[in-house]
Amino acid sequence: MKKLLIIISVSFLAITVAEAQFTKAGGGLSYSTGVYFHNESVDVSHKTANPAIAFKGIYELSLPVHLSPSLNIFLPRVTEVFESKQTISAILLDVNAHYVFNSLDRFEFYALAGLNVTYLRSKWKYEFTPGDPQTDASSETIPGLNIGVGTYMKATEQLDVFGEFKYILSSRDQFILTAGVLLNLDWLKKNENKIF
């Protein structure tokens, strides 16, 4: 599955760089309903934590369609009980298509659909015998589909504020709300002589 993820990511980047114009890039924070590692819903210690640091780019193909790769890196959930410590980590990689259905001077509203890959990792450190620490680790990869809505609001010529709400349909469904800031790379290219 990891090889497939790498092949898809590299192919996507090659195609979009060759045929599209990278117009915006930035990041923000995400909040999710979370998923359980190996679907072990015993207690909250097996669930991904919140919030996540979000990175996002916008490739403008041609109006009204944009492509948007994004990456969410969740804060690890650390649970300590007696002499053991469990850490659940999560990374979400998305490739979405945006259909801009209302483009105004300051606001753009869009619907989104795309692919998601959720990578989960559990690391468990324990010491049953004093002075003899042990470590156990395992991981899983969960493919999924995204659907949702979002908006960009022009704050300045250089910056847009964005908000996005999406549902990930997979064997472990979840909702994700993301908000952040995007740097307008078109403006930067046009004004690079004035800046430097």
C-alpha positions as CSV (number, residue, x, y, z in Angstrom):
1,M,0.0,0.0,0.0
2,K,2.9,2.4,0.8
3,K,4.4,1.8,-2.7
4,L,1.0,2.5,-4.3
5,L,0.7,5.8,-2.2
6,I,4.1,6.9,-3.4
7,I,3.3,6.1,-7.1
8,I,0.0,7.9,-6.9
9,S,1.6,11.0,-5.2
10,V,4.5,11.2,-7.7
11,S,2.2,10.8,-10.7
12,F,-0.2,13.4,-9.4
13,L,2.5,15.9,-8.8
14,A,4.1,15.3,-12.2
15,I,0.8,15.7,-14.1
16,T,-0.4,18.8,-12.2
17,V,3.0,20.6,-12.4
18,A,3.1,19.9,-16.1
19,E,-0.4,21.0,-16.9
20,A,-1.5,23.4,-14.2
21,Q,-0.5,26.6,-12.5
22,F,0.3,26.5,-8.8
23,T,-1.5,29.6,-7.6
24,K,-1.9,29.4,-3.8
25,A,-0.1,27.6,-0.9
26,G,-0.5,27.8,2.9
27,G,-1.7,26.1,6.0
28,G,-3.7,26.2,9.1
29,L,-5.3,24.0,11.8
30,S,-7.7,21.1,11.4
31,Y,-10.1,19.4,13.9
32,S,-11.4,15.9,13.3
33,T,-13.9,13.5,14.9
34,G,-10.9,11.1,14.8
35,V,-10.5,7.4,14.1
36,Y,-9.6,4.4,16.2
37,F,-6.3,2.5,15.6
38,H,-7.2,-1.0,14.2
39,N,-10.8,-0.1,14.9
40,E,-10.2,-0.8,18.6
41,S,-12.9,1.4,20.1
42,V,-12.1,0.1,23.7
43,D,-11.4,3.6,25.0
44,V,-10.2,7.0,23.8
45,S,-6.5,6.0,24.2
46,H,-6.8,4.1,20.9
47,K,-8.2,7.2,19.0
48,T,-6.4,9.9,17.1
49,A,-5.9,13.2,18.9
50,N,-6.8,16.7,17.8
51,P,-5.9,19.2,16.5
52,A,-3.8,18.8,13.3
53,I,-1.4,21.0,11.4
54,A,-2.7,21.4,7.9
55,F,-0.8,22.2,4.7
56,K,-2.6,23.0,1.5
57,G,-1.9,24.0,-2.1
58,I,-4.1,25.1,-5.0
59,Y,-3.5,24.2,-8.6
60,E,-5.7,26.2,-11.0
61,L,-6.5,24.0,-14.0
62,S,-9.1,26.2,-15.6
63,L,-12.1,27.8,-14.0
64,P,-14.2,26.5,-12.4
65,V,-11.9,23.5,-11.6
66,H,-9.0,23.5,-9.2
67,L,-6.9,20.7,-7.8
68,S,-5.8,20.8,-4.2
69,P,-3.4,18.5,-2.5
70,S,-3.3,18.7,1.3
71,L,-1.6,17.1,4.3
72,N,-2.8,16.9,7.9
73,I,-0.4,15.9,10.6
74,F,-2.2,15.2,13.9
75,L,-0.8,15.8,17.3
76,P,0.0,12.4,18.8
77,R,-2.2,11.0,21.5
78,V,0.0,9.8,24.4
79,T,-1.5,7.6,27.1
80,E,0.6,6.5,30.1
81,V,-0.6,3.8,32.5
82,F,1.8,2.5,35.2
83,E,5.1,1.5,33.4
84,S,3.6,1.7,29.8
85,K,3.2,4.5,27.3
86,Q,1.1,4.3,24.1
87,T,1.4,6.9,21.3
88,I,-1.1,7.0,18.5
89,S,0.0,9.1,15.5
90,A,-2.0,10.0,12.3
91,I,-1.3,11.6,9.0
92,L,-3.9,12.3,6.3
93,L,-3.0,12.9,2.6
94,D,-5.7,14.2,0.4
95,V,-6.0,15.1,-3.3
96,N,-9.2,16.9,-4.0
97,A,-10.9,18.6,-7.0
98,H,-12.6,21.9,-6.3
99,Y,-15.6,23.0,-8.3
100,V,-15.9,26.7,-7.8
101,F,-19.6,27.4,-8.2
102,N,-19.7,31.0,-6.9
103,S,-16.7,33.3,-7.6
104,L,-17.2,36.8,-6.4
105,D,-14.6,39.6,-6.0
106,R,-13.7,38.8,-2.4
107,F,-15.3,35.3,-1.9
108,E,-15.1,31.9,-3.7
109,F,-17.3,29.0,-2.7
110,Y,-16.6,25.5,-3.8
111,A,-17.6,21.9,-3.6
112,L,-14.9,19.3,-3.3
113,A,-14.4,15.6,-4.0
114,G,-11.3,13.5,-4.0
115,L,-9.1,10.8,-2.6
116,N,-7.8,10.3,1.0
117,V,-5.2,8.1,2.5
118,T,-5.0,7.9,6.3
119,Y,-1.9,6.6,7.9
120,L,-2.0,5.5,11.5
121,R,0.8,4.4,13.8
122,S,0.8,3.0,17.3
123,K,3.9,2.8,19.4
124,W,3.9,1.1,22.8
125,K,6.7,1.4,25.3
126,Y,6.6,-0.8,28.4
127,E,8.9,-2.1,31.1
128,F,7.5,-5.2,32.8
129,T,11.0,-6.1,34.1
130,P,12.8,-3.1,35.7
131,G,15.7,-2.0,33.7
132,D,14.5,-3.8,30.5
133,P,12.4,-1.4,28.4
134,Q,10.5,-2.9,25.4
135,T,9.0,-1.2,22.4
136,D,6.2,-2.4,20.1
137,A,5.0,-0.6,17.0
138,S,2.5,-1.2,14.3
139,S,0.8,0.8,11.6
140,E,-2.1,0.7,9.1
141,T,-3.1,2.6,6.0
142,I,-6.8,3.4,5.2
143,P,-7.9,4.6,1.8
144,G,-11.0,6.7,1.5
145,L,-13.0,9.3,-0.5
146,N,-13.6,12.9,0.4
147,I,-16.7,15.0,-0.1
148,G,-17.3,18.5,1.3
149,V,-17.5,22.3,0.8
150,G,-15.2,25.2,1.4
151,T,-14.6,28.9,0.8
152,Y,-11.8,31.4,0.2
153,M,-12.0,35.0,1.4
154,K,-9.5,37.5,0.1
155,A,-8.0,39.2,3.1
156,T,-5.4,41.2,1.2
157,E,-3.9,41.0,-2.3
158,Q,-1.3,38.6,-0.9
159,L,-3.4,36.5,1.5
160,D,-6.6,34.5,1.4
161,V,-8.4,33.1,4.5
162,F,-10.0,29.7,3.9
163,G,-12.4,27.3,5.6
164,E,-13.2,23.8,4.6
165,F,-15.5,21.1,5.9
166,K,-15.2,17.5,4.6
167,Y,-16.4,14.0,5.3
168,I,-14.0,11.1,4.7
169,L,-15.9,8.0,3.6
170,S,-13.8,4.9,4.5
171,S,-13.7,1.9,6.7
172,R,-13.3,4.5,9.5
173,D,-15.5,7.5,8.6
174,Q,-14.7,11.0,10.0
175,F,-15.5,14.6,9.6
176,I,-12.7,17.3,9.4
177,L,-13.0,21.0,9.7
178,T,-10.0,23.1,8.6
179,A,-9.3,26.8,8.7
180,G,-6.2,28.7,7.7
181,V,-4.4,31.1,5.4
182,L,-3.2,30.8,1.8
183,L,-0.4,32.9,0.2
184,N,-1.4,34.1,-3.3
185,L,1.6,33.0,-5.4
186,D,0.3,34.7,-8.6
187,W,0.5,38.1,-6.8
188,L,4.0,37.1,-5.5
189,K,5.2,36.3,-9.1
190,K,3.8,39.5,-10.5
191,N,5.3,41.7,-7.8
192,E,8.6,40.0,-7.1
193,N,10.6,42.9,-8.5
194,K,8.8,45.3,-6.2
195,I,9.4,43.1,-3.1
196,F,13.1,42.4,-3.6
